[in-house]
Amino acid sequence: MKRGIYPGSFDPVTNGHVDMIERAAKIVDHLEVGVLNNRAKNPLFSVDERVSMLKEITKDMPNVSVSSFDGLLVDYMEEIGASIIVRGLRAVTDFEYELQIAQTNHRVNPNIDTLFLTTNIQYSYLSSTMVKEFASYGGDISHFVPLQFIDRIYEKYNIKK
């Protein structure tokens, strides 16, 4: 069984993330969406909130599960029996960074491979950082995130819409 992981911070979940999950789930037998608990960042949503949102958006995808982890991805992959990392590439600059990480992970564990998927063109500009920037000023984020999360994002900035 091909078990993959799509890791990220997902803070917040964007339409680009959802597209990547849907596409990756068609390639592997089981896809784990791994929410990284990065203590170095000050997230908008807690890990539990992000996991909950991802579970909500993937509830109808039978071969997708969602969990959180901290520490090294390669260690977590060994724990859950995954051997494929799925990463989305928006631009050439993403590739350079992601290639270094992929090569490092493969060096640490030769059984791990990274699968790069190019982002759907309609989401190539999209990032969680950009969503947070727009939302913090009350900007329209309806084209960027799943509709059921819009109010939750604005609430984090005490913005009533």
C-alpha positions, 0 to 999 in steps of 0.5 A, spaced: 500 500 500 502 506 498 501 511 504 503 518 503 503 524 507 501 531 505 505 536 511 504 543 512 502 548 517 495 549 514 494 556 517 489 557 515 487 551 510 486 554 503 483 552 496 490 551 494 491 546 500 484 542 498 486 542 491 492 538 493 489 534 497 484 531 492 489 530 487 494 527 491 489 522 494 488 520 487 495 518 487 496 514 493 492 508 497 492 512 503 493 520 504 495 523 511 494 530 512 500 532 517 499 538 521 505 541 523 506 543 530 511 548 529 513 552 535 517 557 532 511 560 529 505 564 532 499 561 528 492 564 527 489 557 529 491 552 534 493 545 531 487 542 534 483 548 530 487 546 524 486 539 524 478 540 525 478 544 519 482 539 515 477 533 518 471 537 516 473 539 509 476 531 507 470 528 511 468 525 504 474 523 502 475 515 504 482 514 503 484 521 507 486 522 514 488 528 518 493 528 524 498 533 527 505 532 529 511 535 531 519 534 530 522 531 524 517 529 518 521 523 517 520 520 524 513 521 523 513 518 517 516 512 520 511 512 525 505 512 521 508 507 515 508 513 510 514 513 504 511 518 500 511 526 501 507 530 497 509 537 496 505 542 492 510 547 487 507 554 485 513 557 482 521 556 481 523 558 488 518 553 491 522 548 487 529 550 490 527 550 497 523 543 496 528 540 492 533 541 498 528 538 503 526 532 499 534 530 498 535 531 505 529 527 507 531 521 502 538 522 505 536 521 512 531 515 510 532 512 503 525 509 503 522 516 502 521 519 496 518 526 495 512 527 489 512 534 487 505 536 484 504 543 480 499 547 483 493 548 479 494 555 475 488 558 479 491 557 485 498 559 483 499 565 487 495 563 493 498 562 500 496 562 507 500 568 509 496 572 503 490 570 506 491 572 513 494 579 510 487 580 506 483 577 512 487 582 517 484 588 513 477 585 512 479 584 505 474 579 501 477 572 502 472 568 499 476 566 493 481 563 497 479 559 502 473 554 503 467 558 504 465 554 511 472 557 514 471 565 512 467 567 518 472 563 523 478 567 519 475 573 520 473 572 528 480 571 529 481 578 527 475 580 531 472 582 524 464 582 523 462 580 516 
